Amino acid sequence: MKTNGQEQQNQNDGKEKKPRRHHYLPISFLNRFCNEQGHVHTIDFVTQRPFVASPRNVANARDYYSAETVDDANDTSLESEFSKIEGLAKPGMDRIIERGYVDRDSMDWDYLCNFIALLDRRVPIARTMNQSMADSFAMALAESLYGSESKFQQTKSDYESATGKQLDFKYDDAHQLLEEGKITMELHQNNHIEYLLKSASLLVPIIGSMTPHLLIAKEHDFITGDTPVVKRDLRNPNIGRWAGWGEKSVQVAVPIGRHHCLLFDRSGIPCTHRATERNVAAVNTTVAHWALRFVFGATEKPLWISPQRLVRRAPGALIRAFAKSKENREIKIEGANEKCKALIRDAIDRRSKGNRPNESEKKEK
Protein backbone atom coordinates (compact mmCIF):
# COMPACT_ATOMS: atom_id res chain seq x y z
CA MET A 1 0.00 0.00 0.00
CA LYS A 2 1.07 3.55 -0.69
CA THR A 3 0.93 6.09 2.06
CA ASN A 4 -0.54 9.55 1.50
CA GLY A 5 2.98 10.93 1.60
CA GLN A 6 4.12 8.55 -1.17
CA GLU A 7 1.10 9.45 -3.33
CA GLN A 8 1.83 13.17 -2.88
CA GLN A 9 5.48 12.58 -3.77
CA ASN A 10 4.49 10.72 -6.95
CA GLN A 11 2.17 13.58 -7.93
CA ASN A 12 4.95 16.11 -7.39
CA ASP A 13 7.39 14.00 -9.42
CA GLY A 14 4.93 13.98 -12.30
CA LYS A 15 4.60 17.76 -12.38
CA GLU A 16 6.65 19.70 -14.89
CA LYS A 17 9.22 21.83 -13.14
CA LYS A 18 8.81 25.51 -13.86
CA PRO A 19 11.86 27.66 -14.58
CA ARG A 20 12.78 29.90 -11.68
CA ARG A 21 15.61 31.83 -13.35
CA HIS A 22 14.00 34.44 -15.60
CA HIS A 23 15.97 36.56 -18.07
CA TYR A 24 15.15 40.26 -18.26
CA LEU A 25 17.43 40.40 -21.31
CA PRO A 26 16.74 37.59 -23.80
CA ILE A 27 19.57 35.11 -24.29
CA SER A 28 19.12 35.39 -28.06
CA PHE A 29 19.57 39.16 -27.78
CA LEU A 30 22.72 38.89 -25.65
CA ASN A 31 24.14 36.38 -28.14
CA ARG A 32 24.48 39.29 -30.58
CA PHE A 33 27.09 40.85 -28.28
CA CYS A 34 29.20 37.73 -27.76
CA ASN A 35 32.84 37.36 -28.65
CA GLU A 36 34.15 34.57 -30.87
CA GLN A 37 34.08 32.17 -27.90
CA GLY A 38 30.37 32.77 -27.30
CA HIS A 39 30.82 34.80 -24.11
CA VAL A 40 30.07 38.38 -23.09
CA HIS A 41 32.51 40.61 -21.23
CA THR A 42 30.48 41.90 -18.31
CA ILE A 43 31.11 44.90 -16.09
CA ASP A 44 29.43 44.93 -12.69
CA PHE A 45 29.45 48.56 -11.54
CA VAL A 46 28.24 47.66 -8.04
CA THR A 47 31.03 45.23 -7.20
CA GLN A 48 33.35 47.16 -9.57
CA ARG A 49 34.41 43.85 -11.10
CA PRO A 50 34.66 42.84 -14.78
CA PHE A 51 34.14 39.17 -15.68
CA VAL A 52 33.39 36.91 -18.65
CA ALA A 53 30.21 34.82 -18.74
CA SER A 54 27.79 32.93 -20.92
CA PRO A 55 24.66 34.89 -21.89
CA ARG A 56 22.64 32.21 -20.13
CA ASN A 57 24.24 33.10 -16.80
CA VAL A 58 23.75 36.87 -16.76
CA ALA A 59 20.85 39.37 -16.95
CA ASN A 60 18.49 37.14 -14.98
CA ALA A 61 16.74 37.09 -11.63
CA ARG A 62 14.92 34.43 -9.67
CA ASP A 63 11.13 34.45 -10.22
CA TYR A 64 11.37 37.82 -11.97
CA TYR A 65 8.15 37.24 -13.98
CA SER A 66 6.32 35.07 -11.46
CA ALA A 67 2.79 36.27 -10.82
CA GLU A 68 0.28 35.20 -8.20
CA THR A 69 -2.90 33.87 -9.77
CA VAL A 70 -6.15 32.44 -8.42
CA ASP A 71 -5.29 28.83 -9.26
CA ASP A 72 -1.49 28.94 -9.19
CA ALA A 73 0.63 30.85 -6.71
CA ASN A 74 3.68 30.81 -8.97
CA ASP A 75 2.68 31.35 -12.60
CA THR A 76 5.80 31.68 -14.76
CA SER A 77 4.15 31.57 -18.20
CA LEU A 78 5.29 35.10 -19.07
CA GLU A 79 8.85 33.88 -19.59
CA SER A 80 7.72 31.48 -22.34
CA GLU A 81 5.31 34.03 -23.85
CA PHE A 82 8.07 36.59 -24.14
CA SER A 83 10.28 34.04 -25.89
CA LYS A 84 7.64 33.79 -28.65
CA ILE A 85 7.90 37.52 -29.33
CA GLU A 86 11.69 37.23 -29.32
CA GLY A 87 11.46 34.42 -31.87
CA LEU A 88 9.23 36.50 -34.17
CA ALA A 89 11.54 39.53 -34.01
CA LYS A 90 14.86 37.70 -34.44
CA PRO A 91 14.65 37.01 -38.23
CA GLY A 92 13.75 40.65 -38.85
CA MET A 93 16.76 41.91 -36.90
CA ASP A 94 18.93 39.45 -38.80
CA ARG A 95 17.63 40.92 -42.07
CA ILE A 96 18.30 44.48 -40.86
CA ILE A 97 21.92 43.54 -40.18
CA GLU A 98 22.23 41.66 -43.48
CA ARG A 99 20.62 44.36 -45.66
CA GLY A 100 21.88 47.42 -43.80
CA TYR A 101 18.52 49.19 -43.51
CA VAL A 102 15.11 48.97 -41.80
CA ASP A 103 12.10 48.06 -43.94
CA ARG A 104 9.02 49.69 -42.40
CA ASP A 105 6.69 48.13 -45.00
CA SER A 106 7.01 44.57 -43.76
CA MET A 107 5.91 42.47 -40.82
CA ASP A 108 9.49 42.69 -39.58
CA TRP A 109 8.80 46.28 -38.54
CA ASP A 110 5.72 45.29 -36.55
CA TYR A 111 7.59 42.53 -34.75
CA LEU A 112 10.53 44.86 -34.11
CA CYS A 113 8.31 47.54 -32.52
CA ASN A 114 6.76 44.95 -30.21
CA PHE A 115 10.16 43.54 -29.29
CA ILE A 116 11.68 46.95 -28.48
CA ALA A 117 8.64 48.01 -26.45
CA LEU A 118 8.97 44.84 -24.41
CA LEU A 119 12.75 45.25 -24.16
CA ASP A 120 12.25 48.76 -22.78
CA ARG A 121 9.69 47.77 -20.15
CA ARG A 122 10.83 44.35 -18.94
CA VAL A 123 14.16 45.43 -17.42
CA PRO A 124 14.92 46.46 -13.80
CA ILE A 125 15.02 50.20 -14.52
CA ALA A 126 11.35 50.03 -15.59
CA ARG A 127 10.47 48.59 -12.20
CA THR A 128 12.55 51.31 -10.56
CA MET A 129 10.53 53.91 -12.47
CA ASN A 130 7.25 52.24 -11.56
CA GLN A 131 8.29 52.29 -7.90
CA SER A 132 9.39 55.92 -8.20
CA MET A 133 5.96 56.92 -9.54
CA ALA A 134 4.26 55.01 -6.72
CA ASP A 135 6.48 56.72 -4.14
CA SER A 136 5.72 60.12 -5.69
CA PHE A 137 2.01 59.37 -5.37
CA ALA A 138 2.48 58.24 -1.76
CA MET A 139 4.35 61.43 -0.88
CA ALA A 140 1.80 63.61 -2.65
CA LEU A 141 -1.05 61.83 -0.88
CA ALA A 142 0.68 62.20 2.48
CA GLU A 143 1.28 65.90 1.90
CA SER A 144 -2.37 66.37 0.99
CA LEU A 145 -3.58 64.51 4.06
CA TYR A 146 -0.90 65.40 6.59
CA GLY A 147 0.43 68.68 5.25
CA SER A 148 -0.97 70.62 8.18
CA GLU A 149 -1.94 69.62 11.70
CA SER A 150 -5.61 70.31 11.06
CA LYS A 151 -5.58 68.03 7.99
CA PHE A 152 -3.76 65.35 9.96
CA GLN A 153 -6.24 65.44 12.84
CA GLN A 154 -9.18 65.27 10.43
CA THR A 155 -7.68 62.32 8.53
CA LYS A 156 -6.88 60.52 11.78
CA SER A 157 -10.39 61.12 13.12
CA ASP A 158 -11.99 59.84 9.88
CA TYR A 159 -9.88 56.68 9.99
CA GLU A 160 -10.61 55.96 13.65
CA SER A 161 -14.35 56.52 13.11
CA ALA A 162 -14.41 54.22 10.07
CA THR A 163 -12.34 51.39 11.58
CA GLY A 164 -12.96 51.70 15.32
CA LYS A 165 -9.18 51.55 15.84
CA GLN A 166 -7.12 54.13 17.66
CA LEU A 167 -3.99 55.36 15.87
CA ASP A 168 -0.92 55.77 18.05
CA PHE A 169 0.56 58.21 15.55
CA LYS A 170 1.16 61.91 16.17
CA TYR A 171 1.36 64.83 13.82
CA ASP A 172 5.02 65.39 14.68
CA ASP A 173 5.78 61.82 13.53
CA ALA A 174 3.99 62.36 10.23
CA HIS A 175 5.63 65.73 9.71
CA GLN A 176 9.08 64.26 10.32
CA LEU A 177 8.46 61.50 7.77
CA LEU A 178 7.36 64.11 5.23
CA GLU A 179 10.43 66.22 5.89
CA GLU A 180 12.73 63.23 5.48
CA GLY A 181 10.93 61.99 2.39
CA LYS A 182 10.55 58.50 3.85
CA ILE A 183 6.96 57.81 2.84
CA THR A 184 6.89 55.11 0.17
CA MET A 185 4.38 52.71 -1.33
CA GLU A 186 5.10 48.98 -1.35
CA LEU A 187 4.17 47.43 -4.69
CA HIS A 188 3.19 43.82 -5.18
CA GLN A 189 5.01 41.75 -7.80
CA ASN A 190 1.78 41.57 -9.81
CA ASN A 191 1.71 45.37 -10.00
CA HIS A 192 5.10 45.43 -11.70
CA ILE A 193 3.98 42.79 -14.19
CA GLU A 194 0.74 44.64 -14.91
CA TYR A 195 2.74 47.84 -15.48
CA LEU A 196 5.08 45.98 -17.85
CA LEU A 197 2.28 44.57 -19.99
CA LYS A 198 0.11 47.68 -20.13
CA SER A 199 2.90 50.18 -20.71
CA ALA A 200 4.59 48.01 -23.35
CA SER A 201 1.34 47.72 -25.33
CA LEU A 202 0.91 51.51 -25.21
CA LEU A 203 4.50 52.00 -26.33
CA VAL A 204 4.24 49.90 -29.53
CA PRO A 205 2.33 52.49 -31.64
CA ILE A 206 4.64 55.27 -30.40
CA ILE A 207 7.68 53.37 -31.64
CA GLY A 208 5.85 52.57 -34.87
CA SER A 209 5.32 56.27 -35.53
CA MET A 210 9.02 57.11 -35.17
CA THR A 211 11.75 57.14 -37.81
CA PRO A 212 14.34 54.34 -37.59
CA HIS A 213 18.00 54.81 -38.53
CA LEU A 214 20.84 52.32 -38.54
CA LEU A 215 24.37 52.89 -37.31
CA ILE A 216 26.94 50.40 -38.64
CA ALA A 217 30.34 50.11 -36.98
CA LYS A 218 32.37 47.32 -38.58
CA GLU A 219 35.60 48.26 -36.79
CA HIS A 220 34.20 49.00 -33.34
CA ASP A 221 31.91 47.32 -30.83
CA PHE A 222 28.67 48.58 -29.33
CA ILE A 223 27.73 47.38 -25.86
CA THR A 224 24.36 46.76 -24.27
CA GLY A 225 23.32 46.77 -20.64
CA ASP A 226 20.56 46.02 -18.17
CA THR A 227 19.01 49.20 -19.61
CA PRO A 228 19.28 48.26 -23.30
CA VAL A 229 17.02 51.04 -24.63
CA VAL A 230 18.51 54.46 -23.84
CA LYS A 231 17.04 57.88 -24.54
CA ARG A 232 18.40 61.39 -24.70
CA ASP A 233 17.06 64.86 -25.48
CA LEU A 234 18.66 66.18 -28.67
CA ARG A 235 18.28 69.73 -27.31
CA ASN A 236 20.16 68.87 -24.14
CA PRO A 237 23.70 67.43 -24.28
CA ASN A 238 23.44 66.20 -20.67
CA ILE A 239 23.03 62.41 -20.83
CA GLY A 240 21.92 62.49 -17.21
CA ARG A 241 18.53 63.94 -18.15
CA TRP A 242 15.95 61.21 -18.67
CA ALA A 243 13.96 61.85 -21.85
CA GLY A 244 10.53 60.31 -22.44
CA TRP A 245 9.31 58.52 -25.56
CA GLY A 246 6.68 61.18 -26.14
CA GLU A 247 9.05 64.15 -26.29
CA LYS A 248 9.48 65.63 -29.76
CA SER A 249 13.24 66.02 -29.40
CA VAL A 250 13.92 62.54 -28.02
CA GLN A 251 16.43 60.22 -29.71
CA VAL A 252 16.33 56.56 -28.74
CA ALA A 253 19.34 54.28 -29.16
CA VAL A 254 19.04 50.48 -29.16
CA PRO A 255 22.23 48.56 -29.93
CA ILE A 256 21.05 45.30 -31.56
CA GLY A 257 24.47 43.71 -31.99
CA ARG A 258 28.14 44.36 -31.53
CA HIS A 259 28.35 46.25 -34.85
CA HIS A 260 24.82 47.62 -35.27
CA CYS A 261 22.69 50.16 -33.39
CA LEU A 262 19.17 51.35 -34.14
CA LEU A 263 18.30 55.01 -33.59
CA PHE A 264 14.74 56.31 -33.41
CA ASP A 265 13.69 59.95 -33.74
CA ARG A 266 11.04 62.07 -35.45
CA SER A 267 13.08 63.34 -38.40
CA GLY A 268 10.88 61.58 -40.96
CA ILE A 269 13.62 60.24 -43.25
CA PRO A 270 15.26 56.86 -42.40
CA CYS A 271 19.03 56.76 -42.91
CA THR A 272 21.92 54.33 -42.60
CA HIS A 273 25.22 55.73 -41.34
CA ARG A 274 28.74 54.44 -40.91
CA ALA A 275 29.48 54.97 -37.23
CA THR A 276 32.72 56.65 -36.28
CA GLU A 277 34.75 55.71 -33.25
CA ARG A 278 33.24 58.64 -31.39
CA ASN A 279 29.68 57.68 -32.42
CA VAL A 280 30.17 54.24 -30.90
CA ALA A 281 31.79 55.69 -27.79
CA ALA A 282 28.87 58.10 -27.33
CA VAL A 283 26.27 55.30 -27.49
CA ASN A 284 28.33 53.11 -25.14
CA THR A 285 28.69 55.96 -22.65
CA THR A 286 24.93 56.49 -22.58
CA VAL A 287 24.36 52.75 -22.10
CA ALA A 288 26.87 52.72 -19.21
CA HIS A 289 25.31 55.82 -17.65
CA TRP A 290 21.76 54.43 -17.59
CA ALA A 291 22.70 50.87 -16.62
CA LEU A 292 21.52 50.07 -13.12
CA ARG A 293 24.36 47.62 -12.61
CA PHE A 294 25.61 45.67 -15.65
CA VAL A 295 26.88 46.29 -19.18
CA PHE A 296 27.77 43.56 -21.69
CA GLY A 297 29.94 43.47 -24.78
CA ALA A 298 32.24 41.44 -27.01
CA THR A 299 35.41 43.18 -25.86
CA GLU A 300 36.92 43.71 -22.43
CA LYS A 301 37.87 47.27 -23.43
CA PRO A 302 34.75 49.00 -24.77
CA LEU A 303 34.94 52.48 -26.24
CA TRP A 304 33.52 55.28 -24.09
CA ILE A 305 33.85 59.04 -23.60
CA SER A 306 35.51 60.24 -20.42
CA PRO A 307 34.37 63.30 -18.44
CA GLN A 308 37.22 65.12 -20.19
CA ARG A 309 35.45 64.34 -23.53
CA LEU A 310 38.19 61.92 -24.60
CA VAL A 311 37.47 58.62 -26.34
CA ARG A 312 38.98 55.90 -24.17
CA ARG A 313 39.33 52.11 -23.92
CA ALA A 314 40.07 51.90 -20.20
CA PRO A 315 37.57 49.62 -18.39
CA GLY A 316 38.99 50.50 -14.97
CA ALA A 317 38.43 54.20 -15.58
CA LEU A 318 34.96 53.43 -16.96
CA ILE A 319 34.06 51.59 -13.75
CA ARG A 320 35.38 54.41 -11.57
CA ALA A 321 33.50 57.00 -13.62
CA PHE A 322 30.08 55.37 -13.15
CA ALA A 323 30.28 53.14 -10.06
CA LYS A 324 29.33 55.91 -7.63
CA SER A 325 26.14 56.73 -9.53
CA LYS A 326 24.93 53.12 -9.23
CA GLU A 327 24.68 53.32 -5.45
CA ASN A 328 21.06 53.64 -4.35
CA ARG A 329 20.03 54.53 -7.91
CA GLU A 330 16.74 56.40 -8.12
CA ILE A 331 14.98 57.63 -11.24
CA LYS A 332 13.34 60.99 -10.72
CA ILE A 333 10.47 61.71 -13.10
CA GLU A 334 10.17 65.42 -13.71
CA GLY A 335 6.89 66.90 -12.50
CA ALA A 336 5.66 63.60 -10.98
CA ASN A 337 5.04 65.04 -7.51
CA GLU A 338 3.19 68.07 -8.87
CA LYS A 339 0.98 65.93 -11.15
CA CYS A 340 0.16 63.53 -8.31
CA LYS A 341 -0.70 66.43 -5.98
CA ALA A 342 -3.00 67.95 -8.60
CA LEU A 343 -4.83 64.63 -9.11
CA ILE A 344 -5.21 64.10 -5.37
CA ARG A 345 -6.44 67.66 -4.75
CA ASP A 346 -8.97 67.22 -7.55
CA ALA A 347 -10.18 63.89 -6.08
CA ILE A 348 -10.47 65.36 -2.57
CA ASP A 349 -12.37 68.39 -3.86
CA ARG A 350 -14.80 66.21 -5.80
CA ARG A 351 -15.35 63.93 -2.82
CA SER A 352 -16.03 66.86 -0.52
CA LYS A 353 -18.53 68.25 -3.02
CA GLY A 354 -20.04 64.86 -3.79
CA ASN A 355 -19.25 65.31 -7.48
CA ARG A 356 -17.87 62.91 -10.04
CA PRO A 357 -16.22 63.85 -13.34
CA ASN A 358 -18.48 63.76 -16.36
CA GLU A 359 -17.56 61.94 -19.56
CA SER A 360 -16.15 65.05 -21.30
CA GLU A 361 -13.84 65.71 -18.34
CA LYS A 362 -12.67 62.11 -18.36
CA LYS A 363 -11.75 62.33 -22.06
CA GLU A 364 -9.93 65.59 -21.49
CA LYS A 365 -7.82 64.02 -18.73
C-alpha positions as CSV (number, residue, x, y, z in Angstrom):
1,M,0.0,0.0,0.0
2,K,1.1,3.6,-0.7
3,T,0.9,6.1,2.1
4,N,-0.5,9.6,1.5
5,G,3.0,10.9,1.6
6,Q,4.1,8.5,-1.2
7,E,1.1,9.5,-3.3
8,Q,1.8,13.2,-2.9
9,Q,5.5,12.6,-3.8
10,N,4.5,10.7,-7.0
11,Q,2.2,13.6,-7.9
12,N,4.9,16.1,-7.4
13,D,7.4,14.0,-9.4
14,G,4.9,14.0,-12.3
15,K,4.6,17.8,-12.4
16,E,6.6,19.7,-14.9
17,K,9.2,21.8,-13.1
18,K,8.8,25.5,-13.9
19,P,11.9,27.7,-14.6
20,R,12.8,29.9,-11.7
21,R,15.6,31.8,-13.3
22,H,14.0,34.4,-15.6
23,H,16.0,36.6,-18.1
24,Y,15.1,40.3,-18.3
25,L,17.4,40.4,-21.3
26,P,16.7,37.6,-23.8
27,I,19.6,35.1,-24.3
28,S,19.1,35.4,-28.1
29,F,19.6,39.2,-27.8
30,L,22.7,38.9,-25.7
31,N,24.1,36.4,-28.1
32,R,24.5,39.3,-30.6
33,F,27.1,40.9,-28.3
34,C,29.2,37.7,-27.8
35,N,32.8,37.4,-28.6
36,E,34.2,34.6,-30.9
37,Q,34.1,32.2,-27.9
38,G,30.4,32.8,-27.3
39,H,30.8,34.8,-24.1
40,V,30.1,38.4,-23.1
41,H,32.5,40.6,-21.2
42,T,30.5,41.9,-18.3
43,I,31.1,44.9,-16.1
44,D,29.4,44.9,-12.7
45,F,29.4,48.6,-11.5
46,V,28.2,47.7,-8.0
47,T,31.0,45.2,-7.2
48,Q,33.3,47.2,-9.6
49,R,34.4,43.9,-11.1
50,P,34.7,42.8,-14.8
51,F,34.1,39.2,-15.7
52,V,33.4,36.9,-18.6
53,A,30.2,34.8,-18.7
54,S,27.8,32.9,-20.9
55,P,24.7,34.9,-21.9
56,R,22.6,32.2,-20.1
57,N,24.2,33.1,-16.8
58,V,23.8,36.9,-16.8
59,A,20.9,39.4,-16.9
60,N,18.5,37.1,-15.0
61,A,16.7,37.1,-11.6
62,R,14.9,34.4,-9.7
63,D,11.1,34.5,-10.2
64,Y,11.4,37.8,-12.0
65,Y,8.2,37.2,-14.0
66,S,6.3,35.1,-11.5
67,A,2.8,36.3,-10.8
68,E,0.3,35.2,-8.2
69,T,-2.9,33.9,-9.8
70,V,-6.1,32.4,-8.4
71,D,-5.3,28.8,-9.3
72,D,-1.5,28.9,-9.2
73,A,0.6,30.8,-6.7
74,N,3.7,30.8,-9.0
75,D,2.7,31.4,-12.6
76,T,5.8,31.7,-14.8
77,S,4.2,31.6,-18.2
78,L,5.3,35.1,-19.1
79,E,8.9,33.9,-19.6
80,S,7.7,31.5,-22.3
81,E,5.3,34.0,-23.8
82,F,8.1,36.6,-24.1
83,S,10.3,34.0,-25.9
84,K,7.6,33.8,-28.7
85,I,7.9,37.5,-29.3
86,E,11.7,37.2,-29.3
87,G,11.5,34.4,-31.9
88,L,9.2,36.5,-34.2
89,A,11.5,39.5,-34.0
90,K,14.9,37.7,-34.4
91,P,14.7,37.0,-38.2
92,G,13.8,40.7,-38.8
93,M,16.8,41.9,-36.9
94,D,18.9,39.4,-38.8
95,R,17.6,40.9,-42.1
96,I,18.3,44.5,-40.9
97,I,21.9,43.5,-40.2
98,E,22.2,41.7,-43.5
99,R,20.6,44.4,-45.7
100,G,21.9,47.4,-43.8
101,Y,18.5,49.2,-43.5
102,V,15.1,49.0,-41.8
103,D,12.1,48.1,-43.9
104,R,9.0,49.7,-42.4
105,D,6.7,48.1,-45.0
106,S,7.0,44.6,-43.8
107,M,5.9,42.5,-40.8
108,D,9.5,42.7,-39.6
109,W,8.8,46.3,-38.5
110,D,5.7,45.3,-36.5
111,Y,7.6,42.5,-34.8
112,L,10.5,44.9,-34.1
113,C,8.3,47.5,-32.5
114,N,6.8,45.0,-30.2
115,F,10.2,43.5,-29.3
116,I,11.7,46.9,-28.5
117,A,8.6,48.0,-26.5
118,L,9.0,44.8,-24.4
119,L,12.8,45.2,-24.2
120,D,12.2,48.8,-22.8
121,R,9.7,47.8,-20.1
122,R,10.8,44.3,-18.9
123,V,14.2,45.4,-17.4
124,P,14.9,46.5,-13.8
125,I,15.0,50.2,-14.5
126,A,11.4,50.0,-15.6
127,R,10.5,48.6,-12.2
128,T,12.5,51.3,-10.6
129,M,10.5,53.9,-12.5
130,N,7.3,52.2,-11.6
131,Q,8.3,52.3,-7.9
132,S,9.4,55.9,-8.2
133,M,6.0,56.9,-9.5
134,A,4.3,55.0,-6.7
135,D,6.5,56.7,-4.1
136,S,5.7,60.1,-5.7
137,F,2.0,59.4,-5.4
138,A,2.5,58.2,-1.8
139,M,4.3,61.4,-0.9
140,A,1.8,63.6,-2.6
141,L,-1.1,61.8,-0.9
142,A,0.7,62.2,2.5
143,E,1.3,65.9,1.9
144,S,-2.4,66.4,1.0
145,L,-3.6,64.5,4.1
146,Y,-0.9,65.4,6.6
147,G,0.4,68.7,5.2
148,S,-1.0,70.6,8.2
149,E,-1.9,69.6,11.7
150,S,-5.6,70.3,11.1
151,K,-5.6,68.0,8.0
152,F,-3.8,65.3,10.0
153,Q,-6.2,65.4,12.8
154,Q,-9.2,65.3,10.4
155,T,-7.7,62.3,8.5
156,K,-6.9,60.5,11.8
157,S,-10.4,61.1,13.1
158,D,-12.0,59.8,9.9
159,Y,-9.9,56.7,10.0
160,E,-10.6,56.0,13.6
161,S,-14.3,56.5,13.1
162,A,-14.4,54.2,10.1
163,T,-12.3,51.4,11.6
164,G,-13.0,51.7,15.3
165,K,-9.2,51.6,15.8
166,Q,-7.1,54.1,17.7
167,L,-4.0,55.4,15.9
168,D,-0.9,55.8,18.0
169,F,0.6,58.2,15.5
170,K,1.2,61.9,16.2
171,Y,1.4,64.8,13.8
172,D,5.0,65.4,14.7
173,D,5.8,61.8,13.5
174,A,4.0,62.4,10.2
175,H,5.6,65.7,9.7
176,Q,9.1,64.3,10.3
177,L,8.5,61.5,7.8
178,L,7.4,64.1,5.2
179,E,10.4,66.2,5.9
180,E,12.7,63.2,5.5
181,G,10.9,62.0,2.4
182,K,10.6,58.5,3.8
183,I,7.0,57.8,2.8
184,T,6.9,55.1,0.2
185,M,4.4,52.7,-1.3
186,E,5.1,49.0,-1.3
187,L,4.2,47.4,-4.7
188,H,3.2,43.8,-5.2
189,Q,5.0,41.8,-7.8
190,N,1.8,41.6,-9.8
191,N,1.7,45.4,-10.0
192,H,5.1,45.4,-11.7
193,I,4.0,42.8,-14.2
194,E,0.7,44.6,-14.9
195,Y,2.7,47.8,-15.5
196,L,5.1,46.0,-17.8
197,L,2.3,44.6,-20.0
198,K,0.1,47.7,-20.1
199,S,2.9,50.2,-20.7
200,A,4.6,48.0,-23.3
201,S,1.3,47.7,-25.3
202,L,0.9,51.5,-25.2
203,L,4.5,52.0,-26.3
204,V,4.2,49.9,-29.5
205,P,2.3,52.5,-31.6
206,I,4.6,55.3,-30.4
207,I,7.7,53.4,-31.6
208,G,5.8,52.6,-34.9
209,S,5.3,56.3,-35.5
210,M,9.0,57.1,-35.2
211,T,11.7,57.1,-37.8
212,P,14.3,54.3,-37.6
213,H,18.0,54.8,-38.5
214,L,20.8,52.3,-38.5
215,L,24.4,52.9,-37.3
216,I,26.9,50.4,-38.6
217,A,30.3,50.1,-37.0
218,K,32.4,47.3,-38.6
219,E,35.6,48.3,-36.8
220,H,34.2,49.0,-33.3
221,D,31.9,47.3,-30.8
222,F,28.7,48.6,-29.3
223,I,27.7,47.4,-25.9
224,T,24.4,46.8,-24.3
225,G,23.3,46.8,-20.6
226,D,20.6,46.0,-18.2
227,T,19.0,49.2,-19.6
228,P,19.3,48.3,-23.3
229,V,17.0,51.0,-24.6
230,V,18.5,54.5,-23.8
231,K,17.0,57.9,-24.5
232,R,18.4,61.4,-24.7
233,D,17.1,64.9,-25.5
234,L,18.7,66.2,-28.7
235,R,18.3,69.7,-27.3
236,N,20.2,68.9,-24.1
237,P,23.7,67.4,-24.3
238,N,23.4,66.2,-20.7
239,I,23.0,62.4,-20.8
240,G,21.9,62.5,-17.2
241,R,18.5,63.9,-18.1
242,W,16.0,61.2,-18.7
243,A,14.0,61.9,-21.9
244,G,10.5,60.3,-22.4
245,W,9.3,58.5,-25.6
246,G,6.7,61.2,-26.1
247,E,9.1,64.1,-26.3
248,K,9.5,65.6,-29.8
249,S,13.2,66.0,-29.4
250,V,13.9,62.5,-28.0
251,Q,16.4,60.2,-29.7
252,V,16.3,56.6,-28.7
253,A,19.3,54.3,-29.2
254,V,19.0,50.5,-29.2
255,P,22.2,48.6,-29.9
256,I,21.1,45.3,-31.6
257,G,24.5,43.7,-32.0
258,R,28.1,44.4,-31.5
259,H,28.4,46.3,-34.8
260,H,24.8,47.6,-35.3
261,C,22.7,50.2,-33.4
262,L,19.2,51.3,-34.1
263,L,18.3,55.0,-33.6
264,F,14.7,56.3,-33.4
265,D,13.7,59.9,-33.7
266,R,11.0,62.1,-35.5
267,S,13.1,63.3,-38.4
268,G,10.9,61.6,-41.0
269,I,13.6,60.2,-43.3
270,P,15.3,56.9,-42.4
271,C,19.0,56.8,-42.9
272,T,21.9,54.3,-42.6
273,H,25.2,55.7,-41.3
274,R,28.7,54.4,-40.9
275,A,29.5,55.0,-37.2
276,T,32.7,56.7,-36.3
277,E,34.7,55.7,-33.2
278,R,33.2,58.6,-31.4
279,N,29.7,57.7,-32.4
280,V,30.2,54.2,-30.9
281,A,31.8,55.7,-27.8
282,A,28.9,58.1,-27.3
283,V,26.3,55.3,-27.5
284,N,28.3,53.1,-25.1
285,T,28.7,56.0,-22.7
286,T,24.9,56.5,-22.6
287,V,24.4,52.8,-22.1
288,A,26.9,52.7,-19.2
289,H,25.3,55.8,-17.6
290,W,21.8,54.4,-17.6
291,A,22.7,50.9,-16.6
292,L,21.5,50.1,-13.1
293,R,24.4,47.6,-12.6
294,F,25.6,45.7,-15.6
295,V,26.9,46.3,-19.2
296,F,27.8,43.6,-21.7
297,G,29.9,43.5,-24.8
298,A,32.2,41.4,-27.0
299,T,35.4,43.2,-25.9
300,E,36.9,43.7,-22.4
301,K,37.9,47.3,-23.4
302,P,34.7,49.0,-24.8
303,L,34.9,52.5,-26.2
304,W,33.5,55.3,-24.1
305,I,33.9,59.0,-23.6
306,S,35.5,60.2,-20.4
307,P,34.4,63.3,-18.4
308,Q,37.2,65.1,-20.2
309,R,35.5,64.3,-23.5
310,L,38.2,61.9,-24.6
311,V,37.5,58.6,-26.3
312,R,39.0,55.9,-24.2
313,R,39.3,52.1,-23.9
314,A,40.1,51.9,-20.2
315,P,37.6,49.6,-18.4
316,G,39.0,50.5,-15.0
317,A,38.4,54.2,-15.6
318,L,35.0,53.4,-17.0
319,I,34.1,51.6,-13.8
320,R,35.4,54.4,-11.6
321,A,33.5,57.0,-13.6
322,F,30.1,55.4,-13.2
323,A,30.3,53.1,-10.1
324,K,29.3,55.9,-7.6
325,S,26.1,56.7,-9.5
326,K,24.9,53.1,-9.2
327,E,24.7,53.3,-5.4
328,N,21.1,53.6,-4.4
329,R,20.0,54.5,-7.9
330,E,16.7,56.4,-8.1
331,I,15.0,57.6,-11.2
332,K,13.3,61.0,-10.7
333,I,10.5,61.7,-13.1
334,E,10.2,65.4,-13.7
335,G,6.9,66.9,-12.5
336,A,5.7,63.6,-11.0
337,N,5.0,65.0,-7.5
338,E,3.2,68.1,-8.9
339,K,1.0,65.9,-11.1
340,C,0.2,63.5,-8.3
341,K,-0.7,66.4,-6.0
342,A,-3.0,67.9,-8.6
343,L,-4.8,64.6,-9.1
344,I,-5.2,64.1,-5.4
345,R,-6.4,67.7,-4.8
346,D,-9.0,67.2,-7.5
347,A,-10.2,63.9,-6.1
348,I,-10.5,65.4,-2.6
349,D,-12.4,68.4,-3.9
350,R,-14.8,66.2,-5.8
351,R,-15.3,63.9,-2.8
352,S,-16.0,66.9,-0.5
353,K,-18.5,68.3,-3.0
354,G,-20.0,64.9,-3.8
355,N,-19.2,65.3,-7.5
356,R,-17.9,62.9,-10.0
357,P,-16.2,63.9,-13.3
358,N,-18.5,63.8,-16.4
359,E,-17.6,61.9,-19.6
360,S,-16.2,65.0,-21.3
361,E,-13.8,65.7,-18.3
362,K,-12.7,62.1,-18.4
363,K,-11.7,62.3,-22.1
364,E,-9.9,65.6,-21.5
365,K,-7.8,64.0,-18.7
